[in-house]
Amino acid sequence: MKTSAPSAQAPSLKDQVQWAAQGLQQVAQGQSAREVVAAWPATPVRPGAQALLYTALRHWGQTRALIALLASKKPQAAVEAYLAVALSLLLAPEGASYAPFTVVNQTVEALRRHKKWQAQAGFVNACLRRFLREREALLATVDKDVAARSNHPQWWVDVLRQDHPSQWQDILAANNARAPLTIRVNTVHISRDAYLQQLLSAGLEAQSVLEAGIVLHKAVDVRALPGYQDGWFSVQDAAAQYAASLLLSGLTAPLAGAAPLLVLDACAAPGGKTAHLAEWAATHGLPIELVAMDVDGERAKRIGDNMQRLGFAQQVRIAVADASQPDDWHTQVLAGRMLDAVLLDAPCSAAGIVRRHADIRWLRRPQDLDVLVQVQAQILRRMWALLKPGGRLLYCTCSVFHREGKDQMQHFVNQHSDARQIGDCLQLLPTLPSASGSLADNHDGFFYGLLQKAL
């Protein structure tokens, strides 16, 4: 659907509905929401349209089920998108800032802008007004379907129920909540407690988490926070802040005069964990030579940009290479040397970060898991072959599916007699804020498994 660029005036709801509906269609065709939004012009409409698109994605299970009840036959894709966006706004708490009749009116007006869909405006108006009249009964019918009620595909619900029989419903609920803004303080530049005090003094509610993390109670433009340009912090969810200490805390510093430990961040972009490795090593007196690798040149450039801002441009060497094909780069990147430690944040379904990327659940297919599990196993084997005896490998994924986590680890240990698992695997699940209002445990889903190679 082609649309004209929105005006530079204060955005109306119909402008936002128009762009959100267009974006929803593109996601339905397989594009990620991030790519869709990135292609939009930077106008006043964009922030509101983006928020509305993500609201629509969080309610897409419910709204598609409602549309099936409201329409005698399936509407055309563009019309269905407008209906889904409007219904999500009527369902979501954030939609309370608009009166229901305003949502209906503005959606109908947005449709009437397009010659091709003008004739459908009456149909959309009738569907939305019927929903307002029969809301309670319609939602009661929809809620009988757990996939529609939870706004997840049925296969996703089935996997969660199998993997987490006592927690699957909590995971689904957390996936539909908004994630907090969590940062990790660069303790090379400033202590976490000192930076937290700066935020509190500026009137920003926040609390500490883990060793270097801070959770802000309200989302803000991070570029406006103190010390952003000076590299005082990085944006990183608390669940991802375990990686550096898990990998590095068990390593022994080399003897005086010996070469630093050679550490590889194998799938590093955009560089959050790379920076944390550099920060942790510097503040704990562990000499390391750190190499950050990514197969995508553009994403690797983002690692470089982040290291520059954070002050680690000289401490981190960046390589564009495929971690699954070390024969192509081992000599050039590592000069044929073996590794002391590897951080393998493997490609995965991203099932643990759905609350940050509401489109993931709709873009993933069951067969994608089969492919991803094979890729993970291949990279794990290849990285293991480059690890020194006594070296450590931390395998992690931002997933809550056991096939990508503990099952992958168990299979690897069973197949490699020189692999010893250190401690228990750590499976973090996405959580909702506690009843007390604390955000300290409000994190994404993440898996960690630490392996050591026999001497």
FENZIMO-V671918 format. One record per pair of residues at least 4 apart in sequence whose ideal C-beta (glycine too) atoms are under 6 Angstrom apart, sorted by sequence separation. I is the first residue (numbers start at 0). J is the second residue. D is the distance in Angstrom with one decimal. If there is no record, write none. Layout:
BEGIN
i,j,d
I,J,D
I,J,D
END
This chain:
BEGIN
i,j,d
10,14,4.7
15,19,6.0
26,30,5.9
30,34,5.3
44,48,5.3
58,62,5.2
65,69,6.0
66,70,5.6
70,74,5.6
74,78,4.1
87,91,5.8
97,101,4.7
100,104,6.0
101,105,6.0
119,123,5.9
129,133,5.9
130,134,5.9
133,137,5.1
138,142,5.9
145,149,5.7
151,155,4.5
159,163,5.7
163,167,4.8
166,170,5.9
189,193,5.3
208,212,4.0
235,239,5.2
241,245,5.4
243,247,5.8
244,248,4.9
253,257,3.8
270,274,5.7
275,279,6.0
279,283,5.8
311,315,5.0
325,329,4.6
328,332,4.6
329,333,5.6
352,356,5.7
358,362,5.5
359,363,6.0
363,367,5.2
386,390,4.1
401,405,5.3
402,406,5.1
403,407,5.9
411,415,6.0
433,437,4.8
10,15,5.9
25,30,4.5
30,35,5.4
74,79,4.5
89,94,5.8
97,102,5.2
151,156,5.3
189,194,5.0
198,203,4.4
222,227,5.2
226,231,2.9
235,240,5.9
280,285,4.4
293,298,5.0
306,311,4.4
307,312,4.7
330,335,5.2
398,403,4.3
401,406,4.9
26,32,5.6
39,45,5.3
88,94,4.0
110,116,4.9
111,117,5.4
141,147,5.0
142,148,4.6
207,213,5.9
208,214,5.4
267,273,4.8
293,299,4.4
306,312,5.0
353,359,5.3
386,392,5.8
412,418,5.1
432,438,5.8
146,153,4.2
160,167,4.6
184,191,4.3
198,205,4.8
280,287,4.6
353,360,5.5
396,403,4.9
159,167,4.0
205,213,5.2
206,214,5.6
320,328,4.0
412,420,5.7
5,14,4.7
111,120,5.0
264,273,4.7
306,315,4.9
432,441,5.1
25,35,4.8
110,120,4.6
146,156,5.5
184,194,4.8
205,215,4.7
349,359,5.1
430,440,5.6
145,156,5.8
159,170,5.6
291,302,5.1
430,441,5.5
195,207,5.8
204,216,3.8
277,289,5.8
22,35,4.5
36,49,5.0
66,79,6.0
89,102,5.7
107,120,4.9
110,123,5.9
221,234,5.7
276,289,5.9
88,102,5.1
303,317,5.4
318,332,4.6
429,443,5.5
2,17,5.9
302,317,5.4
348,363,5.6
429,444,4.5
66,82,5.4
107,123,6.0
408,424,5.9
428,444,5.3
85,102,5.6
107,124,4.9
427,444,5.9
195,213,5.5
273,291,4.3
299,317,5.7
427,445,4.5
2,21,5.8
405,424,5.0
151,171,5.9
191,211,4.9
299,319,4.8
426,446,5.3
0,21,5.5
62,83,4.2
65,86,5.7
85,106,4.1
149,171,4.2
404,426,5.9
425,447,4.2
296,319,4.9
348,371,5.9
62,86,4.3
103,127,4.6
267,291,3.9
291,315,5.4
347,371,5.8
424,448,4.6
62,87,5.5
81,106,5.8
150,175,5.8
186,211,5.4
212,237,5.2
262,287,4.8
267,292,5.8
268,293,4.1
267,293,5.2
289,315,5.0
290,316,4.9
291,317,5.1
292,318,4.6
184,211,4.9
259,286,3.8
260,287,4.8
261,288,5.1
262,289,5.1
263,290,5.0
264,291,4.7
265,292,5.6
294,321,4.5
55,83,5.6
183,211,5.2
197,225,5.1
209,237,5.9
212,240,5.2
259,287,5.2
292,320,5.4
346,374,5.6
421,449,4.4
19,48,5.1
55,84,4.7
58,87,3.9
81,110,5.8
183,212,5.4
208,237,4.9
259,288,4.7
399,428,5.9
14,44,4.7
18,48,3.8
22,52,4.4
242,272,4.9
268,298,3.5
292,322,6.0
345,375,4.4
372,402,5.4
420,450,5.9
421,451,5.4
181,212,5.9
182,213,5.3
209,240,5.2
15,47,4.4
19,51,4.0
23,55,5.3
55,87,4.3
58,90,5.3
99,131,5.5
243,275,4.1
247,279,5.5
269,301,4.3
270,302,3.7
375,407,5.7
379,411,5.7
418,450,5.2
419,451,5.1
10,43,4.9
15,48,4.5
19,52,4.3
54,87,5.0
181,214,4.9
243,276,5.0
252,285,5.5
268,301,5.8
345,378,5.8
10,44,4.1
268,302,5.5
277,311,4.5
368,402,6.0
179,214,5.2
180,215,4.6
267,302,5.6
270,305,4.2
274,309,5.1
417,452,5.6
4,40,5.4
15,51,5.1
19,55,5.9
235,271,4.7
243,279,4.1
417,453,4.2
5,42,5.3
10,47,5.6
54,91,5.0
277,314,5.3
180,218,4.8
233,271,5.7
247,285,6.0
277,315,6.0
5,44,4.0
343,382,5.5
408,448,4.1
78,119,4.8
82,123,5.9
233,274,5.6
341,382,4.9
85,127,5.7
189,231,5.4
404,446,3.5
188,231,5.2
82,126,6.0
185,230,5.7
352,397,5.0
399,444,4.1
185,231,5.6
351,397,4.5
185,232,5.9
338,385,5.2
351,398,5.2
184,232,5.1
338,386,5.2
339,387,5.8
349,397,5.4
350,398,4.6
351,399,4.9
397,445,5.5
398,446,6.0
347,396,3.8
350,399,5.1
182,232,4.5
183,233,5.2
337,387,4.4
340,390,6.0
348,398,5.3
350,400,5.3
396,446,5.0
339,390,5.1
340,391,5.0
341,392,4.5
342,393,5.3
343,394,5.1
344,395,5.2
345,396,5.4
347,398,4.5
24,76,5.8
182,234,5.5
183,235,4.5
395,447,4.8
323,377,5.2
394,448,4.8
181,236,5.1
323,378,4.8
24,80,4.8
181,237,5.3
266,322,5.7
322,378,5.2
325,381,5.2
347,403,5.0
393,449,5.3
23,80,4.4
69,126,4.3
183,240,5.5
265,322,4.2
323,381,5.8
392,450,4.8
20,80,4.1
69,129,5.9
325,385,5.9
391,451,5.3
20,81,4.6
390,452,5.1
20,84,4.9
388,452,5.5
19,84,4.8
389,454,5.0
386,452,5.0
388,454,4.7
16,84,5.4
68,137,5.8
65,137,6.0
261,336,5.9
263,338,5.3
354,429,5.9
65,141,5.9
265,341,5.9
0,77,5.1
64,141,4.5
261,338,5.3
230,308,4.8
261,339,5.1
262,340,4.6
263,341,5.1
264,342,4.7
265,343,4.9
266,344,5.2
230,309,3.9
260,339,4.0
61,141,5.8
230,310,4.9
64,147,3.8
60,146,5.8
61,147,5.5
60,147,4.6
16,105,6.0
61,150,5.9
16,106,5.3
60,150,3.7
187,278,5.5
352,443,4.9
13,105,4.2
17,109,4.5
58,150,5.8
186,278,6.0
351,443,5.2
12,105,4.1
16,109,4.7
185,278,5.6
351,444,2.5
187,281,5.1
246,340,5.7
351,445,5.4
13,108,4.7
13,109,4.1
186,282,5.0
246,342,5.5
265,382,5.8
57,175,5.2
185,309,5.7
246,393,4.2
245,393,5.5
178,354,4.6
178,355,4.9
176,354,5.7
174,353,4.1
174,354,5.2
238,427,4.8
245,447,5.8
238,442,4.1
245,449,5.8
155,360,5.7
237,442,4.1
238,443,4.3
236,442,5.8
236,443,4.7
238,445,3.9
151,360,5.2
154,365,4.8
214,438,4.2
208,439,5.1
162,401,4.6
158,400,5.9
176,431,5.6
173,429,4.0
173,430,5.6
170,428,5.8
173,431,5.1
179,438,5.2
179,441,5.3
57,357,4.9
56,357,3.8
56,358,5.3
53,357,5.1
32,358,4.1
31,358,5.9
26,358,5.1
END
